[in-house]
């Protein structure tokens, strides 16, 4: 048996002794006499001499992470947000994470919530510092020195990272103790504190123990005015045409303090975009300087010279740059030359076209015709002006031009955080729908708005409301955008190559195959389509509400019966019944129309319809199952009329359609499609079936092999020739 070294035993014993007596501070008389070497190692937040010296990061002096005194822990973290590392100085994992923790603190300490002005602006009085803007602090707590404090907060392992707000635990960090994972946790928390202030996909992080970061924002080269609020007014230079008001010297009456406004985003660019009407060729350096680090708007294509689609699009892109002269910046990146840049931008195919503004990006997914580019560019320019504030008259004019309008209702109590989160949505809506805001009492009365802020979408005058249960849900960018994406299509949109997947997938689609060449019939058919769509939507809403009311009545009946019987368990079970308000259990029905002349080949090969010969028709498509219906219950073609559409849809949308569907694919393709569908819809049964088939194949193979040996064994060969058998080896018989 090997003995432990004496020094290791002493160290372990001292650790256990300290951990078991956390309520005694290390400065106590009794413990100090026993452990004189540890007496002066108590971390103190009040004493500057006990802190490590400051470090330098990005050329800025960064104070050390405060080691919080456990006796005053709640008092220290009672104001603002505190991200605290609970650790042990003897823990190997804590020692390993220390450089990462220090660099993470330095990186965020020197970061700027908004782009910097003319000076570095690192004074503690400045609002453009990380701590002042977010009221977010880093700290550490030694759980060996202050075991009672760690025990009071349920710390059971080292290191443990906890986010506190006003001395109350918000959440704990869970995940790998790596800088990127820790930063993701911090970014999520900062976005919650100041919605709309953090940009995706997050900052570019330094490596542990680095002293410089690529995301650092240095001050601008040419200062205009000092931005530090701590500079007295008398010491600030006056603007050229500004007259300084006379100040009475004898008046000793205190003057009201006026808060210095901090811009949520830098001022819009004042230079003329695209001055020469040409597409700018970017390198990695110029892209970083002119696109990523500015507020300028850019429409940029990423291409490869050998790409046939890129070559076909090139003339349209040159013409687009000419059309956007003085209006919008147009650029391009050759991914064969700038491979690293294209990788950083996550280019996955050619051509990739994206719109950039203020470091944010949205991909262009429309057609590549010149008219499509120009239409998108004009909408991007409108979005660059911010969310338009309108009144009732302007809204009525907008309704005549737009099929889908998102309206944000606000009042005097709406905060700057609400408006900042709203402005962030504009980029994602380019090319899809219009976003406006209003405080009009007339519009609020029209749409029955009683709480503010409120967000709705108006499609052909029909409102759909975004349901938010808390103010944070109104500021939740991802949640609001997901809702917008589900309702931003018009009630009856036109099917195009860019929106076909969005319209067709996951739903039954009543598709009108129309022709613009017959203007009268086209207008009448669209009107009938919209009428059928509105009536079907009203039916669906009424049916859904009726079903949910029946469920509520059944729950109430069970509750009353249990109370009458005095059955406490029955009462508890009845109260636990949840009414599902989700509509996803129903097959959604959508409406759309397609230009039958422009898409003649696809319509003819898929549905067997030729608009030139057959006229305008209607089909009901189920893309998920590759099937469609083109006839009514009586066998006639579905016509673009409200009555014909609604009667057929009622027979098709049920769980067991009463009309036989047709397939959009061949029988051979359908065989493999059915297998794939069954596998995706019933994965466990499919797995059992596959395993059963493999087992049957193995058993069958073994039987064949065993049977084969019986026919070709050499010992039976002589028997077959008459010389061997059961009576003797030589075939002789007595």
C-alpha positions in Angstrom: 0.0 0.0 0.0 1.4 3.4 -1.1 1.3 6.3 1.4 0.3 9.8 0.3 3.0 12.5 0.7 2.8 14.4 3.9 2.5 17.8 2.1 -0.6 16.5 0.2 -2.3 15.2 3.3 -1.7 18.6 5.0 -3.2 20.5 2.1 -6.3 18.2 1.9 -6.8 18.5 5.7 -6.6 22.3 5.5 -9.1 22.4 2.7 -11.6 20.3 4.5 -11.1 22.3 7.7 -11.9 25.6 5.9 -14.8 24.2 3.9 -16.4 22.8 7.1 -16.2 26.1 9.0 -17.5 28.6 6.4 -19.2 30.8 9.0 -15.8 31.8 10.4 -14.0 34.5 8.5 -10.4 34.0 7.8 -9.5 37.1 9.7 -10.9 35.5 13.0 -8.5 35.2 15.9 -8.9 31.5 16.4 -8.5 30.4 12.8 -5.8 33.0 12.1 -3.6 31.6 14.8 -3.9 28.1 13.3 -3.4 29.2 9.6 -1.2 32.2 9.6 -0.3 31.8 5.9 -3.9 32.2 4.8 -4.7 35.2 7.0 -4.1 37.8 4.4 -5.7 36.0 1.5 -9.2 37.1 2.2 -10.7 38.8 -0.9 -12.1 42.2 0.0 -14.1 44.3 -2.3 -13.6 47.5 -0.3 -9.9 47.5 -0.1 -8.1 48.5 -3.2 -4.7 47.1 -2.1 -6.1 43.5 -2.0 -7.2 43.6 -5.6 -5.0 42.4 -8.5 -3.5 45.2 -10.6 -5.5 46.4 -13.6 -4.8 44.9 -17.1 -4.6 46.4 -20.5 -7.0 45.3 -23.3 -7.5 47.0 -26.6 -5.2 49.7 -25.2 -7.7 50.5 -22.4 -7.0 50.0 -18.7 -9.4 47.3 -17.3 -9.9 47.0 -13.6 -9.6 43.5 -12.1 -12.7 41.4 -11.7 -14.0 42.1 -8.1 -13.6 39.3 -5.6 -16.9 39.7 -3.7 -16.9 39.6 0.0 -19.3 36.8 1.0 -20.4 38.5 4.1 -21.7 41.4 2.0 -22.7 39.4 -1.1 -26.3 40.4 -1.2 -25.5 44.0 -0.6 -22.9 44.0 -3.4 -25.3 42.4 -6.0 -28.5 44.2 -4.9 -28.4 46.7 -7.8 -28.1 45.8 -11.5 -27.1 42.5 -13.1 -24.2 40.5 -11.8 -22.7 37.5 -13.5 -20.8 35.7 -10.7 -18.3 32.9 -10.9 -18.5 30.7 -7.7 -15.2 28.9 -7.4 -12.6 27.2 -5.3 -8.9 28.2 -5.4 -8.0 24.5 -5.2 -10.3 23.4 -8.1 -8.5 22.3 -11.2 -11.4 23.3 -13.5 -11.6 26.7 -11.9 -7.9 27.3 -12.6 -8.4 26.2 -16.2 -11.3 28.6 -16.8 -9.6 31.6 -15.1 -7.9 32.9 -18.3 -11.1 32.6 -20.3 -13.1 34.3 -17.5 -10.5 37.2 -17.4 -10.4 37.7 -21.2 -14.2 37.6 -21.4 -14.4 40.3 -18.7 -11.8 42.5 -20.5 -13.6 42.1 -23.9 -17.0 43.2 -22.6 -15.6 45.9 -20.4 -14.0 47.6 -23.4 -16.9 47.0 -25.8 -19.2 49.8 -26.8 -23.1 49.4 -26.8 -23.3 51.9 -29.7 -20.5 52.9 -32.2 -18.1 55.3 -30.7 -17.8 59.0 -31.4 -14.8 61.2 -31.6 -13.2 60.1 -28.3 -12.5 56.8 -26.7 -15.1 57.7 -24.1 -14.0 55.2 -21.4 -14.8 57.5 -18.4 -17.0 55.9 -15.8 -19.5 58.8 -16.2 -20.1 58.0 -19.8 -23.3 56.3 -20.8 -21.5 54.6 -23.7 -19.8 52.1 -21.6 -20.7 48.5 -21.1 -21.4 48.7 -17.4 -23.4 52.0 -17.6 -25.5 51.0 -20.6 -26.5 47.5 -19.4 -25.8 47.9 -15.7 -24.1 44.5 -16.1 -21.1 43.5 -13.9 -18.7 40.6 -13.6 -17.7 39.2 -10.2 -16.2 36.2 -8.4 -16.9 34.5 -5.1 -14.4 32.3 -3.3 -16.5 29.5 -1.9 -13.7 28.2 0.3 -13.3 31.5 2.1 -17.1 32.2 2.1 -18.7 28.8 2.2 -21.9 30.0 3.9 -22.6 32.5 1.1 -22.2 29.8 -1.5 -24.2 27.4 0.5 -27.0 29.9 0.9 -27.2 30.2 -3.0 -27.2 26.4 -3.5 -23.8 26.1 -5.0 -22.9 22.4 -5.2 -20.0 22.3 -7.7 -17.1 24.4 -9.0 -17.1 26.5 -11.0 -20.7 27.6 -11.1 -21.8 30.7 -13.0 -25.0 32.5 -11.9 -26.7 35.6 -13.2 -28.2 37.8 -10.5 -30.5 40.8 -10.9 -31.1 42.9 -7.8 -29.7 40.2 -5.6 -32.1 37.6 -7.0 -31.0 34.7 -9.1 -32.2 34.9 -12.7 -30.7 31.8 -14.2 -27.6 29.6 -14.1 -25.2 28.9 -16.9 -25.3 25.4 -18.2 -23.0 24.1 -20.8 -19.4 23.7 -21.8 -17.0 26.1 -19.9 -15.8 27.7 -23.1 -15.6 31.3 -24.2 -18.1 31.0 -27.0 -20.7 29.3 -24.9 -20.3 31.7 -22.1 -20.5 34.6 -24.5 -23.8 33.2 -26.0 -25.2 33.1 -22.5 -24.2 36.7 -21.9 -25.5 37.9 -25.3 -28.9 36.3 -24.7 -29.0 38.1 -21.3 -28.0 41.4 -22.7 -30.7 41.1 -25.5 -33.2 40.6 -22.7 -32.0 43.6 -20.8 -32.0 45.9 -23.9 -34.0 44.3 -26.7 -32.7 45.1 -30.1 -29.2 46.1 -28.9 -27.3 43.0 -29.8 -26.6 42.0 -33.3 -26.6 38.5 -34.8 -24.7 36.2 -35.0 -22.8 37.8 -32.1 -19.4 39.4 -31.6 -16.1 38.0 -32.8 -14.4 36.8 -29.6 -10.7 36.9 -28.8 -8.8 33.9 -27.6 -8.1 33.4 -23.9 -5.2 35.7 -22.8 -5.4 37.8 -25.9 -4.9 41.6 -25.4 -6.7 42.8 -28.6 -10.1 42.0 -30.2 -11.2 42.6 -33.8 -14.6 43.9 -32.7 -13.0 46.8 -30.8 -14.3 50.2 -31.9 -11.6 52.8 -31.9 -12.6 56.5 -31.8 -13.2 58.3 -35.0 -10.2 60.0 -36.5 -11.6 63.6 -36.7 -13.4 64.8 -33.5 -16.1 67.4 -33.8 -17.4 67.9 -30.3 -16.6 66.2 -27.0 -19.4 63.7 -26.1 -18.5 63.2 -22.5 -21.3 64.5 -20.3 -18.9 65.1 -17.5 -17.2 68.1 -19.3 -18.7 71.4 -18.0 -20.7 73.4 -20.5 -18.2 76.3 -20.2 -15.3 74.1 -21.4 -17.2 72.8 -24.5 -16.5 74.6 -27.8 -19.5 76.2 -29.4 -20.8 75.3 -32.8 -20.0 77.7 -35.6 -23.4 79.5 -35.7 -24.4 78.9 -32.1 -25.0 81.8 -29.8 -24.3 81.0 -26.1 -27.2 82.2 -23.9 -26.4 84.7 -21.1 -26.3 83.0 -17.7 -27.1 85.1 -14.6 -24.2 84.9 -12.3 -26.0 86.0 -9.2 -28.6 83.3 -9.5 -27.6 80.6 -7.1 -30.8 78.6 -7.6 -30.1 75.0 -8.7 -30.9 74.4 -12.3 -32.8 71.3 -13.5 -30.6 68.6 -14.9 -31.2 67.5 -18.5 -30.3 64.0 -19.3 -28.0 63.5 -22.2 -29.7 61.3 -24.8 -27.8 58.3 -26.0 -28.6 57.3 -29.6 -29.8 53.8 -30.1 -27.9 53.7 -33.4 -25.4 56.0 -35.1 -26.6 58.8 -37.3 -27.6 57.9 -40.8 -24.9 58.3 -43.5 -24.8 61.8 -45.1 -22.8 60.8 -48.2 -24.6 60.2 -51.5 -24.9 56.5 -52.1 -23.6 55.0 -55.4 -22.4 58.4 -56.8 -21.2 57.0 -60.2 -23.9 54.3 -60.8 -21.6 51.3 -60.8 -21.2 48.1 -58.8 -18.3 48.3 -56.4 -15.9 45.4 -56.2 -15.0 44.5 -52.6 -12.0 42.9 -51.0 -12.1 41.6 -47.4 -10.6 44.8 -46.1 -12.9 47.2 -48.0 -15.9 45.1 -47.1 -15.1 45.3 -43.4 -14.5 49.0 -43.6 -17.4 50.1 -45.8 -20.1 47.6 -45.1 -19.7 45.9 -41.7 -18.5 48.9 -39.8 -20.8 51.6 -41.2 -24.5 52.4 -41.3 -24.6 52.5 -45.1 -27.0 50.3 -46.9 -25.5 47.9 -49.5 -27.1 45.4 -52.0 -24.3 42.9 -52.7 -23.9 39.8 -54.9 -21.5 37.0 -54.1 -20.6 35.1 -57.3 -18.1 32.9 -59.0 -16.8 33.6 -62.6 -17.5 30.0 -63.8 -21.1 30.0 -62.5 -23.6 30.0 -65.4 -26.4 31.6 -63.4 -24.0 34.4 -62.3 -23.0 35.0 -65.9 -26.7 35.2 -67.0 -27.4 37.7 -64.1 -24.4 39.9 -64.7 -26.0 42.3 -67.3 -29.0 42.9 -65.0 -26.7 43.6 -62.1 -24.8 46.2 -64.1 -28.0 47.9 -65.2 -29.3 47.8 -61.6 -26.2 49.8 -60.4 -27.0 52.4 -63.1 -30.7 52.6 -62.1 -29.7 53.0 -58.4 -27.3 55.9 -59.0 -27.6 58.3 -56.1 -30.1 56.0 -54.4 -28.6 52.8 -53.1 -25.1 51.3 -53.0 -24.5 48.2 -55.2 -21.6 45.9 -54.7 -20.1 42.5 -55.6 -17.6 40.0 -54.3 -15.7 37.5 -56.4 -15.7 34.4 -54.2 -12.9 32.8 -56.2 -10.6 35.6 -55.1 -12.1 36.4 -51.7 -12.7 32.9 -50.4 -12.1 33.8 -46.8 -14.6 36.6 -46.9 -17.3 34.5 -48.6 -16.8 31.8 -46.0 -17.2 34.3 -43.2 -20.4 35.6 -44.9 -21.6 32.0 -45.1 -22.0 31.8 -48.9 -23.4 28.4 -49.7 -24.2 28.7 -53.4 -23.8 31.0 -56.4 -25.1 33.6 -56.8 -25.9 34.6 -53.2 -27.4 38.1 -53.0 -27.9 39.9 -49.7 -28.9 43.3 -48.4 -26.7 44.8 -45.6 -27.3 47.7 -43.3 -25.7 48.6 -40.0 -23.9 45.3 -39.6 -27.2 43.3 -40.2 -28.0 41.2 -43.2 -31.0 39.7 -45.0 -30.8 37.4 -47.9 -32.6 38.2 -51.2 -34.7 35.2 -52.3 -36.6 36.7 -55.2 -36.2 36.3 -59.0 -33.1 37.7 -60.8 -34.8 39.9 -63.3 -34.0 43.6 -63.5 -37.5 44.6 -62.6 -37.4 42.3 -59.5 -34.1 43.8 -58.4 -35.3 47.3 -58.8 -38.6 46.7 -56.9 -36.7 45.1 -54.0 -34.1 48.0 -54.0 -36.9 50.6 -53.7 -38.4 48.7 -50.8 -35.0 48.5 -49.1 -34.6 52.3 -49.5 -38.0 52.8 -47.9 -37.0 50.5 -45.0 -33.9 52.6 -44.5 -36.0 55.6 -43.5 -37.2 53.7 -40.4 -40.8 52.8 -39.4 -43.1 55.4 -40.8 -45.5 57.1 -38.4 -48.9 57.5 -40.1 -52.5 58.7 -39.3 -55.8 57.3 -40.4 -55.9 59.1 -43.8 -52.4 58.0 -44.7 -53.3 54.4 -43.7 -56.3 54.4 -46.0 -54.1 55.5 -48.9 -51.6 52.8 -48.0 -54.3 50.1 -48.0 -55.0 50.8 -51.7 -51.4 50.0 -52.6 -50.4 47.2 -50.1 -52.1 43.9 -49.6 -50.5 43.2 -46.2 -49.6 46.0 -43.7 -48.2 45.5 -40.2 -49.5 48.2 -37.8 -47.8 49.0 -34.5 -50.1 50.9 -32.1 -48.3 53.0 -29.4 -49.2 55.6 -26.9 -47.4 58.1 -24.6 -46.2 55.3 -22.3 -44.4 53.3 -25.0 -40.7 53.1 -24.1 -37.6 53.6 -26.2 -36.8 49.8 -25.8 -40.2 49.1 -27.5 -39.3 51.3 -30.4 -35.8 49.9 -30.7 -37.2 46.4 -30.9 -39.7 47.6 -33.6 -37.0 49.2 -35.7 -35.0 46.0 -35.8 -37.8 44.3 -37.6 -37.7 46.5 -40.7 -34.8 44.7 -42.4 -36.5 41.3 -42.3 -39.7 42.6 -43.9 -38.1 44.0 -47.0 -39.8 42.5 -50.0 -42.6 40.9 -47.9 -44.8 43.5 -46.2 -45.0 47.1 -45.0 -44.5 48.0 -41.3 -45.9 51.3 -40.0 -46.7 52.7 -36.5 -49.5 54.9 -35.3 -51.0 56.6 -32.3 -54.2 57.4 -34.2 -57.3 57.2 -32.0 -59.4 56.6 -35.1 -57.4 53.5 -36.2 -57.4 52.2 -32.6 -61.2 52.4 -32.6 -61.4 50.8 -36.0 -59.3 47.8 -34.9 -60.7 47.8 -31.3 -57.2 48.4 -29.7 -57.5 48.8 -25.9 -54.0 48.0 -24.7 -50.7 49.6 -25.9 -48.3 48.7 -27.5 -50.2 46.4 -29.9 -49.2 44.8 -33.2 -51.6 43.6 -35.9 -51.4 42.7 -39.6 -54.2 44.1 -41.8 -54.8 42.0 -45.0 -57.5 43.5 -47.2 -58.9 45.2 -44.1 -59.1 42.0 -42.0 -56.9 42.2 -38.8 -54.9 39.4 -37.3 -53.5 40.2 -33.8 -50.2 39.3 -32.3 -50.8 38.0 -28.8 -48.3 39.0 -26.3 -48.7 38.0 -22.6 -46.0 40.3 -21.3 -44.0 43.4 -22.4 -40.9 41.2 -23.1 -42.9 39.2 -25.6 -43.6 42.4 -27.5 -39.8 43.1 -27.6 -38.8 39.5 -28.4 -37.4 39.9 -31.9 -37.4 36.2 -32.8 -40.9 35.6 -31.5 -42.4 38.6 -33.3 -40.6 37.8 -36.5 -41.8 34.2 -36.5 -45.4 35.4 -36.1 -44.9 37.9 -38.9 -43.6 35.2 -41.2 -46.7 33.2 -40.6 -49.1 36.0 -41.7 -47.2 38.3 -44.0 -48.6 36.8 -47.2 -51.8 38.4 -48.6 -55.1 36.4 -48.3 -54.8 35.4 -51.9 -51.2 35.8 -53.0 -49.7 35.2 -56.4 -47.6 32.0 -56.6 -44.1 32.8 -57.8 -40.8 30.9 -57.8 -39.6 32.8 -54.7 -42.7 32.1 -52.5 -43.9 28.7 -53.8 -42.4 26.7 -51.0 -43.9 29.1 -48.4 -47.3 28.9 -49.9 -47.5 25.2 -50.9 -45.8 23.3 -48.2 -47.7 21.9 -45.2 -51.2 22.9 -46.3 -54.0 22.3 -48.7 -53.9 25.1 -51.3 -56.8 26.2 -53.4 -54.8 27.3 -56.5 -56.5 29.3 -59.2 -55.0 28.9 -62.7 -55.8 32.3 -64.3 -54.7 34.3 -67.3 -53.9 38.0 -67.3 -54.7 38.1 -71.0 -58.4 37.9 -70.3 -58.6 41.0 -68.1 -62.4 40.9 -67.4 -62.4 37.2 -66.4 -59.1 37.7 -64.5 -60.6 40.5 -62.3 -63.8 38.6 -61.7 -61.9 35.4 -60.8 -59.7 37.1 -58.3 -62.7 38.7 -56.7 -64.5 35.3 -56.4 -61.3 33.8 -55.0 -60.9 36.5 -52.3 -64.6 36.1 -51.4 -64.2 32.3 -51.0 -61.0 32.7 -49.0 -62.6 35.2 -46.6 -65.7 33.1 -46.1 -63.6 29.9 -45.5 -61.5 31.7 -42.9 -64.6 32.9 -41.1 -65.9 29.4 -41.0 -62.6 28.0 -39.7 -62.5 30.6 -36.9 -66.1 29.9 -35.9 -65.5 26.1 -36.0 -62.4 26.4 -33.9 -64.0 28.6 -31.3 -67.0 26.3 -31.1 -64.8 23.2 -30.6 -62.8 25.0 -27.9 -66.1 26.1 -26.2 -67.3 22.5 -26.1 -64.1 21.5 -24.5 -64.4 24.2 -21.9 -68.1 23.1 -21.2 -67.0 19.5 -20.8 -64.2 20.5 -18.4 -66.7 22.6 -16.3 -69.2 19.8 -16.3 -66.6 17.3 -14.9 -65.6 19.8 -12.3 -69.1 20.4 -11.1 -69.9 16.6 -11.0 -66.7 16.0 -8.9 -67.6 18.8 -6.5 -71.2 17.5 -6.1 -69.7 14.0 -5.2 -67.2 15.5 -2.9 -64.4 13.9 -4.9 -61.3 15.9 -4.2 -59.2 13.8 -6.6 -61.7 14.2 -9.3 -61.8 18.0 -8.7 -58.0 18.1 -9.0 -58.0 16.0 -12.2 -60.7 18.3 -13.8 -58.7 21.4 -12.9 -55.6 19.9 -14.6 -57.3 19.5 -17.9 -55.7 21.9 -20.4 -57.6 23.3 -23.4 -55.3 23.3 -26.4 -55.6 26.6 -28.2 -53.2 25.5 -30.9 -54.5 25.2 -34.5 -51.7 23.0 -35.8 -53.8 19.8 -35.3 -55.9 21.0 -38.3 -54.8 20.9 -41.9 -54.4 24.5 -42.8 -56.1 25.7 -46.0 -54.5 28.4 -48.1 -55.5 30.3 -51.2 -53.3 31.4 -54.1 -53.4 32.1 -57.8 -50.8 31.5 -60.6 -50.4 33.0 -64.1 -51.3 30.1 -66.3 -49.7 31.5 -69.4 -46.3 32.3 -67.8 -46.2 29.0 -66.0 -47.8 27.0 -68.8 -45.2 24.2 -69.0 -45.2 23.5 -65.3 -49.0 23.5 -65.1 -49.4 21.3 -68.1 -46.9 18.7 -66.9 -48.1 18.7 -63.3 -51.9 19.1 -63.5 -52.6 18.4 -67.2 -54.3 21.8 -67.7 -53.7 24.1 -70.7 -55.2 27.6 -70.0 -55.2 28.5 -73.7 -57.5 25.5 -74.5 -59.3 24.6 -71.2 -59.8 28.2 -69.9 -59.3 29.2 -66.2 -59.5 26.3 -63.8 -59.1 25.7 -60.0 -57.2 22.8 -58.4 -56.8 21.9 -54.7 -53.2 20.8 -54.1 -51.8 18.7 -51.3 -48.1 19.1 -51.8 -47.2 17.0 -48.7 -48.8 13.9 -50.3 -48.1 14.8 -54.0 -51.8 14.8 -54.9 -54.5 17.2 -56.1 -58.2 17.5 -56.9 -59.6 19.2 -60.0 -63.2 18.1 -60.0 -66.2 18.6 -57.7 -68.3 15.8 -56.1 -70.4 15.7 -59.3 -67.3 15.1 -61.5 -67.3 18.6 -63.1 -64.2 20.8 -63.2 -63.8 23.2 -60.2 -64.5 26.6 -61.5 -63.2 30.0 -60.1 -66.4 30.8 -58.3 -67.1 31.0 -54.6 -69.8 28.3 -54.6 -67.8 25.8 -56.6 -64.7 26.3 -54.5 -66.4 26.1 -51.0 -68.5 23.0 -51.9 -65.5 21.1 -53.1 -63.2 22.2 -50.3 -65.7 21.0 -47.7 -65.4 17.4 -49.2 -61.6 17.6 -49.6 -60.5 19.2 -46.3 -62.1 16.5 -44.1 -59.9 13.7 -42.6 -61.4 11.2 -45.2 -61.9 13.0 -48.5 -65.0 11.9 -50.4 -63.5 12.8 -53.8 -60.8 10.6 -55.3 -57.5 12.6 -55.6 -55.1 12.5 -58.5 -51.3 12.2 -58.2 -48.8 14.8 -59.4 -46.1 12.2 -59.8 -45.8 8.9 -61.7 -46.7 5.5 -60.2 -43.0 4.5 -60.0 -42.1 7.8 -58.2 -45.2 7.4 -55.9 -44.0 4.0 -54.7 -40.8 5.4 -53.3 -42.5 8.5 -52.1 -45.0 6.5 -50.1 -42.2 4.5 -48.5 -40.4 7.8 -47.6 -43.6 9.3 -46.2 -44.4 6.3 -44.1 -40.8 6.3 -42.7 -41.0 10.0 -41.8 -44.6 9.8 -40.3 -44.0 6.5 -38.4 -40.3 6.2 -37.7 -40.6 3.5 -35.0 -42.9 1.3 -37.0 -40.7 1.8 -40.0 -37.7 0.8 -38.0 -39.5 -2.3 -36.7 -40.4 -3.2 -40.3 -36.9 -2.8 -41.6 -35.5 -4.9 -38.8 -38.1 -7.6 -39.5 -37.2 -7.6 -43.1 -33.5 -7.9 -42.4 -34.3 -10.8 -39.9 -36.4 -12.6 -42.5 -33.7 -12.2 -45.1 -31.1 -13.6 -42.8 -33.2 -16.6 -41.9 -34.1 -17.2 -45.5 -30.4 -17.1 -46.5 -29.4 -19.6 -43.8 -32.1 -22.1 -44.9 -31.0 -21.9 -48.5 -27.4 -22.6 -47.5 -28.4 -25.5 -45.3 -30.5 -27.0 -48.0 -27.7 -26.6 -50.6 -25.3 -28.6 -48.5 -27.8 -31.6 -48.6 -27.6 -31.8 -52.4 -23.8 -31.5 -52.8 -22.3 -33.5 -49.9 -19.6 -35.8 -51.2 -20.6 -38.7 -48.9 -23.9 -38.9 -50.7 -22.4 -38.7 -54.1 -21.6 -42.5 -54.3 -25.1 -43.2 -53.1 -26.5 -41.3 -56.0 -24.3 -43.4 -58.3 -25.4 -46.7 -56.7 -22.2 -47.4 -54.8 -23.0 -46.0 -51.4 -25.9 -45.9 -49.1 -27.2 -46.9 -45.8 -26.4 -50.6 -46.2 -22.6 -50.3 -46.7 -19.8 -48.2 -47.8 -19.3 -50.2 -51.1 -22.9 -50.7 -51.9 -22.9 -54.5 -51.6 -25.9 -56.4 -50.3 -25.9 -59.8 -48.6 
